[in-house]
Amino acid sequence: MKAEASESVGVKRSSIVWILILLVSIGFLARLYRIDIQSLSHDEIGRIGLGWMETGPLLRFIVDDGHAPAYPLVLKGWMRLFPTEMTSRYLSLVLGCLFIPAVYFLANRIVDRKVAVLSALLAALSPFHIGFSQQGSPYTMVMLLSVLATISFIEILSSGRWFWWAGYFISVILGLYTHVFMAVLPVFTTLVLLIRWKHHRKLLKGWVMCHLLIGIAYLPWVFVVLQGLGKSTGFQKSFGPISILYTFFAYSMGFTSGPTVEELQGTPFMEMIAPHIPIVAVAAAIFGTVFFVGIFKLKERKGAMLLLLLYALAPMAVVFAASSVSNVAYNVRYVCASFPAYLILIAVGLGRIRVPAGIVLGSAVLLLFSFSLKNHYFDTRYHTYDMRSTAAYVEREATEEDVVLVVSTLMPFLYYYDGKASVDGLSYMDQKSEAHRIAKLREMAGGRERLWLVLARPWYCDAKGTVKRTVDEEHRLLASRRFPGAEIFCYQLDGS
């Protein structure tokens, strides 16, 4: 009997391995497909530039700028192995694929194998996670470390073995040195431990010691964080409880359904949401139903329900509170450490709903994923500004007697541009006053033949369109051209 049971377990484990290989393969292909179709963004180019710096200057720049050092250092090493233009995106792709089996192991540890397989499937096809896996950003690293830290935490509660204490310590420290808001992990895990302290009172002493060591290891960077408290980390402040609702929508559908980035910038709420009410309503109904079913179905497993709810909500609450009392702008990516908990709760809901309702809701989730992924791959409204095509056009048409003014993403333009005309730009640092922007514009235009005005996300520094309006009033428009996320206007400056 024991031999038969052992053989059965071995067969099941073998099946799970093949299922995970299949899901990771699906996730890999979904993340690789059209990974290079969009031009590099401002942040991606900045990180690539850091990756090519020598270690000493890189660390000095990171300290002065206040950005966490772990991701730039990892990217630096990665770029030495794969020195291509898409190198930072390939790093995100690899980290994104590792996230899939990590979510499986976490869900299997918290709930069961069926929910774990569904969680891994959702992770493989999630538009939210695929979007970050095709960007050269630290957020796939944040989400992976979040899962690894939580797995270690659960094993600490279960066995208390030193190996898991070490895993928790390393995951949290790497997380903190990747993004400051990974501080939500100790908050979430400590809340779980305090609420259930009667069950885990033997761990409290070790828990205090572990976090003292984490504090000591992070202390050098605390001073850097404190120096940067007065800096703004975004361009728009939190817009109330709606920001939390939008976080759940983004977790469900990614950033390629509903309002575009442009529509989210200062557009009145009703005007912004009106064109997207059908897809928002359908997504809210489907994902909302499955999410709350997932919570309800865990009512008999209060420990799992408590852990997943705190894991899902604590990061949002902490970042929202920080946004309310500081210059920090609430942003969905700042709370993405909680995304794994949301996936698992959705998987619990799908796994616990009886047939045929479960099949209907599961199919609806996959259809919504497909709709959002179609937009992600093909709908240029949701793509980053196409500076690759924009720069190529200006490079072909402008002469050395011309001047190019970019509002407000100069770095990507310079990355792709190799023309003869002189180039300058307005950025968020030029938000001082309209008079300042107009003076800079006129200084640039002096003595030149033509002005090429490039607008790409101008709301960052010129939300009211002062520069474009001034140029229209003072000079003659010769031509215009539009690319995804960017507009080009050519003006005659003779006699101005």
Secondary structure, DSSP 8 states (H G I E B T S, - for coil): -HHHHHHHHHHHHHHHHHHHHHHHHHHHHHHHTTTTSS---HHHHHHHHHHTS-HHHHHHHHHHHT--SHHHHHHHHHHHHS-STTHHHHHHHHHHHHHHHHHHHHHHHHS-HHHHHHHHHHHHH-HHHHHHHTSSSTHHHHHHHHHHHHHHHHHHHHT--HHHHHHHHHHHHHHHTT-GGGGHHHHHHHHHHHHTTTTSGGGHHHHHHHHHHHHHHHHHHHHHHHHTTTS-SSSS---TTHHHHHHHHHHHHTTSSSS-HHHHTT--HHHHHGGGHHHHHHHHHHHHHHHHHHHHHTTT-HHHHHHHHHHHHHHHHHHHHHHHHSS----GGGGGGGHHHHHHHHHHHHHHS-TTHHHHHHHHHHHHHHHHHHHHHH-GGGS---HHHHHHHHHHH--TT-EEEEES-HHHHHHH---SSEEEEE-GGG-S-HHHHHHHHHHHHTT-SEEEEEESSGGGT-TT-HHHHHHHHHSEEEEEEEETTEEEEEEE-TT-
